[in-house]
Amino acid sequence: DELISFLTKIGLGILFELSGFNANRAYQVVAARNLGNLFIPDGRNLGITYDNFTAFTRNLPELGGNFSSTGEATTSSITIPARISGTSMYLVAIAFNGSEFKAFSDPTKVTFQ
């Protein structure tokens, strides 16, 4: 299964660890405030809404990259502003092959503290 886990500390930064994906594909982690119905072009549902968090994270370089030869990756660390302490959101890791969606994780709930 495709998995996303995280390490977080407000003011110090957060990074996400991804595993269970096919090797050497590109990835992007996206965020949304709520679960919902966000469909990708082939009709599969990412399980999150499209909102301001999604719009911001969909092209955020720190949350994207390439999986290793073992299908694992770690995002760059990003700083979480203190003003969103207590905010919950859902994260989805998406694997691409060129512009084609290949696989994605289930939404993972994160509460920043």
Secondary structure, DSSP 8 states (H G I E B T S, - for coil): --EEEEEEETTTEEEEEEESS-TT-EEEEEEESSB---B-TTS-B-SB--SHHHHHHTT-GGGEEE--TTS-EE---B---GGGTT-EEEEEEEEEETTEEEEE---EEEE--
